[in-house]
Amino acid sequence: MLLFKEVASMKIEKNIMATLKREMDKRSVNYVGLSAEIDIPRTTLQGYLNGTSHPRADSIENLADKLGISVRSWFPVKSILYL
């Protein structure tokens, strides 16, 4: 049985992946283009997109700043309240 923290963490990771994909679509770029635009290694971004790596808290904040979005948009409200 998954713990609430694990479920919340999976939701956050899915939100981050969905947001990154949405930003690529919005900007009409692939992951290589987005990585250059927001100045992070393409392999790092690729890992975030396919779920093989996960951003640390400081990386999440940095990504949100570079994308011009709110960090809060990535976190389900319940996960913030209970983590």
N, C-alpha and C positions, 0 to 999 in steps of 0.2 A: 504494500500500500504506500502510495506517495505521500510524503509530508506536504503540508500546505506551502512551506517555503519552496520546495522543489517545484510544485505546480505553479506558484507565482513566478518563480525564476524562469520556467519554460514559457510562460505567457509573455514575460518581459522580452525574452530572446526572440520570440515570434513577432512581437511588436516592433522590435528593432529591425529584424529582417524585412518585415513588410514596409516599414518606413523607408529603409534604404532602397528597396525595389521601387517604391512609389517615387522617390526622389530621382532615381535613374530615369524612370519613364517621363516624369515632369521635365527633366532637363534634356531628354533625348540622348542619353549617353549610356554606355555599358559600364561595367564595374571598373574598367581601366580608366575611362574618362572621368568617372566620379572620383576615383581615388586621386587622380591628378588634380581635379578641381578642389577637393577638400584637403589635399596634401597629406594623405596617409598611404602607406605601402599598399599596392594592389593586392598582394597576397593576404594582407591583414583584412582588407575589405572583403575579399573573396571568402575568407574563413568565416567572417560574420554572416555573409549571405547564405552560405551553405551549412552553417551551424557547427562547423568543426572547431571554431574558436569563439570566444565570448569576450566582449569588451569589459575592462575593469571600470569601476565607477568614474575615475578621472577621464577615461577614454569616452565613456558615454556622454559626459558633459562636454568634452571637446568636440565630439561628433555633432551634438545638438547645436553648439555654437556655430560650427562651420556650415551646417545646413540651414541655420536660421530658424530653428524650431525649438519648442519647449521640451526640456527633459521630461517634464511631467506627462507629456503625451505618450511616452513609452511605458509608463507604469500604470497598471490597473489600480484603481483606487483602493480596493481591498488589500492588495499586496503592500501598499504603502502603510496602511493602518496596522497590519499584523506582523510585518517583518521585524 
